[in-house]
Amino acid sequence: MALPHYCRAWGCRKPIAKRMLMCKEHWALVPRPCKDSITLELKKCFREKNHRVSKEYLQAVSWAVDAVRVSARNLKEEQCR
């Protein structure tokens, strides 16, 4: 049995398809340049024989997770006002 795959956003435990990085709600918070970078680096990874992800891909994923965390924090602060 395959292990479950979850959204990478902080605190989100929503199950997602294995090919996805985040759930739809969190992915919508990721800036377009970051999404483009993730897509580009993944395509590079799959063109290589060993299919290893690059340092650039991992940096883009980290950027995406951080961007979602900041966006979510800002949304919560606005709701509390």
C-alpha positions as a Markdown table, in Angstrom:
| # | Residue | x | y | z |
|---|---|---|---|---|
| 1 | Met | 0.0 | 0.0 | 0.0 |
| 2 | Ala | 1.4 | 3.4 | -0.9 |
| 3 | Leu | 2.0 | 6.0 | 1.7 |
| 4 | Pro | -0.4 | 8.9 | 1.8 |
| 5 | His | 0.8 | 12.2 | 0.3 |
| 6 | Tyr | -0.1 | 15.5 | 1.9 |
| 7 | Cys | 0.0 | 19.2 | 1.1 |
| 8 | Arg | 3.4 | 20.7 | 1.9 |
| 9 | Ala | 2.0 | 23.9 | 3.4 |
| 10 | Trp | 2.7 | 24.3 | 7.1 |
| 11 | Gly | -0.1 | 22.7 | 9.2 |
| 12 | Cys | -2.1 | 21.4 | 6.2 |
| 13 | Arg | -2.8 | 17.7 | 6.3 |
| 14 | Lys | -5.1 | 17.6 | 3.3 |
| 15 | Pro | -4.4 | 14.4 | 1.2 |
| 16 | Ile | -3.4 | 15.2 | -2.4 |
| 17 | Ala | -2.3 | 13.4 | -5.5 |
| 18 | Lys | 1.3 | 12.3 | -5.5 |
| 19 | Arg | 2.1 | 14.5 | -8.5 |
| 20 | Met | 1.0 | 17.6 | -6.6 |
| 21 | Leu | 3.0 | 19.8 | -4.2 |
| 22 | Met | 0.1 | 21.5 | -2.4 |
| 23 | Cys | -3.6 | 21.4 | -2.2 |
| 24 | Lys | -5.5 | 23.7 | -4.5 |
| 25 | Glu | -6.2 | 26.3 | -1.9 |
| 26 | His | -2.5 | 26.7 | -0.9 |
| 27 | Trp | -1.2 | 26.4 | -4.4 |
| 28 | Ala | -3.3 | 29.5 | -5.3 |
| 29 | Leu | -1.3 | 31.5 | -2.7 |
| 30 | Val | 2.1 | 30.7 | -4.4 |
| 31 | Pro | 3.4 | 33.6 | -6.5 |
| 32 | Arg | 3.5 | 32.9 | -10.3 |
| 33 | Pro | 7.3 | 33.2 | -10.6 |
| 34 | Cys | 7.7 | 30.5 | -8.0 |
| 35 | Lys | 5.2 | 28.2 | -9.7 |
| 36 | Asp | 7.0 | 28.7 | -13.0 |
| 37 | Ser | 10.4 | 27.9 | -11.3 |
| 38 | Ile | 9.0 | 24.7 | -9.8 |
| 39 | Thr | 7.6 | 23.6 | -13.1 |
| 40 | Leu | 10.8 | 24.4 | -15.0 |
| 41 | Glu | 13.0 | 22.6 | -12.5 |
| 42 | Leu | 10.7 | 19.5 | -12.5 |
| 43 | Lys | 10.9 | 19.3 | -16.3 |
| 44 | Lys | 14.7 | 19.4 | -16.1 |
| 45 | Cys | 14.6 | 16.7 | -13.5 |
| 46 | Phe | 12.5 | 14.3 | -15.7 |
| 47 | Arg | 14.8 | 14.9 | -18.7 |
| 48 | Glu | 17.7 | 13.5 | -16.8 |
| 49 | Lys | 18.2 | 9.8 | -16.5 |
| 50 | Asn | 18.5 | 9.6 | -12.7 |
| 51 | His | 15.4 | 11.8 | -12.1 |
| 52 | Arg | 17.1 | 13.5 | -9.2 |
| 53 | Val | 15.7 | 16.9 | -8.2 |
| 54 | Ser | 18.0 | 19.8 | -8.3 |
| 55 | Lys | 19.1 | 22.3 | -5.7 |
| 56 | Glu | 17.2 | 24.9 | -7.6 |
| 57 | Tyr | 14.0 | 22.8 | -7.4 |
| 58 | Leu | 14.4 | 22.4 | -3.6 |
| 59 | Gln | 14.9 | 26.1 | -3.3 |
| 60 | Ala | 11.8 | 26.9 | -5.3 |
| 61 | Val | 9.7 | 24.5 | -3.1 |
| 62 | Ser | 11.1 | 26.1 | 0.0 |
| 63 | Trp | 10.2 | 29.5 | -1.5 |
| 64 | Ala | 6.6 | 28.3 | -2.2 |
| 65 | Val | 6.1 | 26.9 | 1.3 |
| 66 | Asp | 7.4 | 30.2 | 2.8 |
| 67 | Ala | 5.2 | 32.3 | 0.6 |
| 68 | Val | 2.1 | 30.3 | 1.6 |
| 69 | Arg | 3.0 | 30.6 | 5.3 |
| 70 | Val | 3.4 | 34.4 | 5.0 |
| 71 | Ser | 0.2 | 34.7 | 3.0 |
| 72 | Ala | -1.7 | 32.6 | 5.5 |
| 73 | Arg | -0.3 | 34.7 | 8.4 |
| 74 | Asn | -1.3 | 37.9 | 6.7 |
| 75 | Leu | -4.9 | 36.6 | 6.0 |
| 76 | Lys | -5.3 | 35.6 | 9.7 |
| 77 | Glu | -4.0 | 39.1 | 10.9 |
| 78 | Glu | -6.6 | 40.8 | 8.6 |
| 79 | Gln | -9.4 | 38.6 | 9.9 |
| 80 | Cys | -8.5 | 39.6 | 13.5 |
| 81 | Arg | -8.8 | 43.3 | 12.8 |
